[in-house]
Amino acid sequence: MTQYSSEAGERFRKRLIVTAKGRHGAKDMNRQEAKEALDFLFSAEAHPAQVGAFLTAVRFKAATVEEMMGFLDAMEAAATLISPKVEVLLNCNGPYDGRKKALNLSVAAAIVTAAAGVPVVLHSNTGLPPKDGVTNARVLEALGIAAAREPELVAQDIERKAFGHLHAGRYLHGVERLRPIRQILFYRSFLHACEVMLNPAGAKCSLMGAAHDNFLERFALAAGQRGQEHVMVVQGLDGGDELPLAPTPVADYRAGSLTRYTLAPTDFGLKEANHHPCESPAETARRTEATLSGADDAHLDAVLFNSAVRIHLAGKTPGIEAGLVLAREVLGSGKAMAKLRELRG
């Protein structure tokens, strides 16, 4: 039998054996066991084959809420976190591998939200499989906004401009060490799911997306039970945090209580509409700027709806309808475009 150089290595060997027994035979981990397993995979002692085996085993077993919480603990323990000094911070996030189907208007909605007086932090990545799609980072760069700043500078951005973006390559050190293996495996693992649930700036409120209905409650519970006051998980476009102009399932965790409901644009006087297909980062940036400047209203309702949800979630307005009124004012007054110019500076 192989002898490991540490107790952690031997514990992981035993953990992998009981985790890799398939959906019906595998033993679930508690929060601490899940953290220890991922801590080991982040270490220099872990072999690439062990990383691949564990990612695959948990994929087939399916991660529990307790396991997700432990994985998140490990991911944030091996990251550079920030604590911007703002009264209320909204954390928004979609999949780190980006979009391939729907136009990314999450950045546009975040800019409107920041212009409405709600500090926002986004976090994403670039070049991650399986989608390797249009991420928030790529849209920001196409807009002329630096997307890969050092974490301490992002904290200052949030404090000074009410907007910041953390790039995985700058802050998510443990997970990024596994990037070469993820590139080879080329499928979604629990790391993809947990990246969505990260809270690297210590926000009390989060809006995040899930691709499938059966993930909504698990995401909301895993994120909320780690200390957030209000977490809204939506079955958004391409699994992102952007709601379509259509009825959308929501899992809402607030003060320890979880509720399920549906949000529809028609509830707030907006019409249902099909979403625009995904575009390149450059074209996405062009459409974003055209919407923020008032030069084109083709995507106005989508940006208004998503901005209103964000504004309300952060407690700026008592309801989404009032958030919609504020978002219209921000766009109509030129404040949103002014915020874009400020972020470029």
C-alpha positions in Angstrom: 0.0 0.0 0.0 1.3 3.5 -0.9 2.6 5.4 2.2 1.7 9.1 2.2 4.1 11.6 3.6 1.4 13.2 5.8 -1.6 12.5 7.9 -3.6 14.7 5.5 -2.5 12.5 2.5 -3.7 9.4 4.3 -7.0 10.9 5.3 -7.6 12.0 1.7 -6.8 8.5 0.4 -9.5 7.1 2.7 -11.9 9.9 1.8 -11.5 9.3 -1.9 -12.2 5.6 -1.5 -15.6 6.2 0.2 -16.5 9.2 -2.1 -15.8 7.3 -5.4 -18.4 4.5 -4.8 -21.0 6.1 -7.1 -24.3 7.9 -6.5 -25.8 5.2 -4.3 -22.7 3.8 -2.6 -20.7 7.0 -1.8 -20.6 8.4 1.7 -21.4 12.1 2.1 -18.9 14.3 3.9 -19.6 16.8 6.6 -18.6 20.4 6.2 -15.2 19.9 7.9 -14.4 16.8 5.9 -15.2 18.5 2.6 -12.9 21.4 3.6 -10.1 19.1 4.5 -10.4 17.2 1.2 -10.2 20.3 -0.9 -7.5 21.8 1.3 -5.4 18.7 0.4 -6.1 19.1 -3.3 -4.8 22.6 -3.1 -1.6 21.4 -1.5 1.7 20.5 -3.2 1.3 16.9 -2.0 -1.8 16.3 -4.1 -1.2 14.3 -7.4 -3.1 15.5 -10.5 -4.7 12.0 -10.7 -6.1 12.5 -7.2 -7.5 15.9 -8.2 -9.2 14.4 -11.3 -10.5 11.4 -9.4 -12.1 13.5 -6.7 -13.7 16.0 -9.0 -15.1 13.2 -11.0 -16.3 11.3 -7.9 -18.2 14.3 -6.5 -19.7 15.0 -9.9 -21.3 11.6 -10.0 -22.2 11.5 -6.3 -23.6 15.1 -6.3 -22.5 17.6 -3.7 -24.7 18.1 -0.6 -25.2 21.5 1.0 -22.9 20.6 3.8 -20.2 19.6 1.3 -20.6 22.8 -0.7 -20.2 24.8 2.5 -17.0 23.0 3.3 -15.7 23.4 -0.3 -16.5 27.2 -0.1 -14.6 27.4 3.2 -11.5 25.9 1.6 -11.8 28.0 -1.5 -12.0 31.2 0.5 -9.3 30.2 2.9 -6.9 29.8 -0.1 -7.9 33.2 -1.6 -7.1 36.8 -1.1 -10.4 38.2 0.3 -11.3 41.9 0.7 -13.5 43.9 3.1 -14.4 47.2 1.5 -15.7 49.8 4.0 -19.2 50.4 2.6 -22.5 50.3 4.5 -24.2 47.7 2.2 -22.5 45.7 -0.5 -24.2 43.6 -3.2 -22.3 40.5 -4.4 -23.4 39.4 -8.0 -22.2 36.4 -9.8 -22.8 34.0 -12.6 -20.7 31.0 -13.9 -17.0 31.6 -14.2 -16.8 30.0 -17.6 -19.2 32.6 -19.0 -22.0 32.5 -21.6 -22.5 31.0 -25.0 -26.2 31.5 -25.6 -27.5 34.8 -24.2 -26.2 38.3 -24.4 -24.5 39.3 -21.2 -26.3 42.3 -19.7 -25.3 41.6 -16.1 -22.5 44.1 -16.3 -24.9 46.8 -17.6 -27.3 46.0 -14.7 -24.5 46.2 -12.2 -23.4 49.6 -13.5 -26.9 51.0 -13.2 -27.2 49.6 -9.7 -23.9 51.2 -8.7 -25.1 54.5 -10.2 -28.2 54.2 -8.1 -26.0 54.3 -4.9 -25.7 50.5 -4.3 -22.0 49.3 -4.1 -21.6 46.2 -6.2 -18.8 43.6 -6.5 -18.6 41.2 -9.4 -16.2 38.3 -9.8 -15.4 36.1 -12.7 -12.7 34.5 -14.8 -11.5 34.1 -18.4 -10.7 31.1 -20.5 -12.3 28.5 -18.3 -13.9 25.3 -19.8 -16.3 23.9 -20.7 -17.9 27.1 -22.1 -14.9 29.5 -22.3 -17.6 32.0 -23.0 -18.3 35.7 -22.6 -17.6 36.5 -18.9 -18.1 39.7 -16.9 -14.3 40.1 -17.0 -14.2 40.1 -20.8 -17.2 42.5 -21.1 -15.5 44.9 -18.6 -12.3 44.8 -20.6 -14.1 45.5 -23.8 -15.8 48.5 -22.1 -12.4 49.9 -21.2 -12.6 48.9 -17.5 -9.7 47.1 -15.9 -10.9 43.7 -14.9 -7.9 42.0 -13.3 -6.8 44.5 -10.6 -5.1 43.4 -7.4 -7.6 42.7 -4.6 -6.6 45.7 -2.5 -7.2 48.0 -5.4 -10.6 46.4 -6.0 -11.5 47.2 -2.4 -10.6 50.8 -3.0 -12.7 50.8 -6.3 -15.7 49.7 -4.3 -15.2 52.3 -1.6 -14.6 55.2 -4.1 -16.7 54.2 -7.1 -19.3 51.8 -5.7 -18.1 49.1 -8.2 -15.4 46.5 -8.3 -14.5 43.3 -10.1 -12.3 40.5 -8.7 -10.7 38.3 -11.3 -10.0 34.7 -10.3 -6.5 34.9 -11.5 -5.8 37.6 -9.0 -7.6 36.4 -5.9 -8.7 32.7 -6.1 -5.3 31.2 -5.7 -6.1 27.6 -4.5 -8.6 27.0 -7.3 -6.4 28.6 -9.9 -3.7 26.1 -9.1 -6.0 23.4 -10.4 -6.7 25.2 -13.7 -4.4 23.0 -15.8 -6.3 19.9 -14.6 -9.7 21.5 -15.2 -8.6 22.4 -18.7 -7.8 18.7 -19.4 -11.0 17.3 -17.8 -13.1 19.8 -19.7 -16.4 19.2 -17.8 -18.2 21.0 -15.1 -17.4 20.0 -11.5 -18.4 21.2 -8.0 -15.7 23.9 -8.4 -17.9 25.5 -11.1 -20.9 25.5 -8.8 -19.0 26.8 -5.8 -17.4 29.6 -7.8 -20.9 31.0 -8.3 -21.5 30.9 -4.5 -18.3 32.6 -3.4 -18.5 35.8 -1.4 -14.9 37.2 -1.7 -15.8 40.7 -0.5 -17.8 39.8 2.6 -21.1 41.1 1.2 -24.3 40.6 3.2 -26.5 40.4 0.1 -25.9 38.2 -3.0 -27.6 37.6 -6.3 -26.4 34.5 -8.1 -27.5 32.2 -10.9 -28.1 28.5 -11.3 -28.6 26.6 -14.5 -31.1 24.1 -13.2 -34.1 24.4 -10.8 -32.8 21.6 -8.5 -29.7 23.8 -7.7 -31.6 26.9 -6.6 -32.3 25.8 -3.0 -28.9 24.2 -2.5 -27.1 27.3 -3.7 -29.2 29.6 -1.5 -28.7 27.5 1.6 -25.0 26.9 1.1 -24.3 30.6 0.5 -26.8 31.9 3.1 -25.9 29.6 5.9 -22.3 30.8 5.7 -23.3 34.1 7.1 -25.1 36.2 4.5 -28.3 38.0 5.4 -30.1 37.8 2.0 -29.3 35.5 -0.9 -31.4 35.4 -4.0 -30.7 32.5 -6.5 -32.4 32.8 -9.9 -32.6 30.3 -12.8 -31.0 32.9 -14.9 -29.8 33.1 -18.5 -27.0 30.6 -19.3 -27.1 29.8 -15.6 -26.1 33.4 -14.7 -27.4 36.0 -12.4 -29.4 37.8 -15.1 -33.1 37.3 -15.2 -34.8 36.9 -18.6 -37.9 38.9 -19.5 -40.0 35.8 -18.6 -41.2 34.1 -15.5 -38.1 33.1 -13.5 -37.9 30.6 -10.6 -36.2 32.1 -7.5 -34.9 30.6 -4.2 -34.7 33.4 -1.6 -32.8 33.0 1.6 -33.4 35.7 4.2 -32.5 35.7 7.9 -32.4 32.0 8.0 -35.6 31.3 6.1 -35.8 29.9 2.6 -38.8 30.7 0.2 -39.5 29.8 -3.4 -41.4 32.0 -5.8 -41.5 33.2 -9.4 -40.5 36.6 -10.6 -42.1 37.8 -13.9 -41.6 41.1 -15.7 -45.3 41.5 -16.3 -45.7 41.8 -12.5 -44.0 45.2 -12.8 -45.5 46.5 -16.0 -42.8 45.1 -18.4 -43.5 42.9 -21.3 -42.1 39.4 -21.8 -39.6 39.1 -24.6 -37.0 36.8 -26.0 -33.5 37.5 -25.0 -30.9 38.5 -27.6 -28.3 35.8 -28.5 -24.8 35.9 -27.1 -22.4 38.3 -28.8 -18.7 38.8 -28.7 -17.3 40.8 -25.8 -16.7 43.8 -28.1 -20.3 43.7 -29.4 -21.7 43.1 -26.0 -19.8 46.2 -24.8 -21.1 48.3 -27.7 -24.7 47.3 -26.8 -24.1 47.9 -23.1 -22.8 51.4 -23.8 -25.7 52.2 -26.2 -28.2 51.2 -23.5 -26.5 53.2 -20.8 -26.2 56.3 -23.0 -29.8 56.1 -24.2 -28.7 55.7 -27.8 -30.6 52.3 -28.2 -33.5 51.0 -26.2 -33.4 47.4 -27.6 -32.2 46.0 -24.3 -33.6 48.7 -22.0 -36.3 46.6 -20.4 -33.9 43.8 -19.7 -31.4 46.1 -18.0 -34.2 47.9 -16.1 -35.7 44.7 -14.8 -32.3 43.3 -13.7 -31.2 46.6 -12.1 -34.5 46.9 -10.2 -34.0 43.4 -8.7 -30.5 44.3 -7.6 -31.5 47.6 -6.2 -34.2 46.1 -4.1 -32.1 43.1 -3.0 -29.6 45.5 -1.5 -32.4 47.2 0.5 -32.2 50.5 -1.4 -35.9 50.4 -2.2 -38.8 48.6 -0.4 -39.8 46.6 -3.5 -38.8 45.8 -7.1 -41.4 48.2 -8.5 -39.7 51.1 -6.6 -36.3 49.8 -7.8 -37.6 50.0 -11.4 -38.6 53.6 -10.9 -35.1 54.4 -9.5 -33.4 52.5 -12.4 -35.4 54.5 -14.9 -34.3 57.7 -13.2 -30.7 56.7 -13.2 -30.7 55.8 -16.9 -32.8 58.8 -17.9 -30.7 61.3 -16.0 -27.4 60.2 -17.5 -26.1 58.9 -14.2 -25.5 55.4 -15.6 -23.4 56.7 -18.4 -21.5 58.9 -16.0 -20.8 55.9 -13.9 -19.4 54.1 -16.9 -17.1 57.0 -17.6 -16.0 57.1 -14.0 -15.1 53.4 -14.1 -13.0 53.9 -17.1 -11.0 56.5 -15.4 
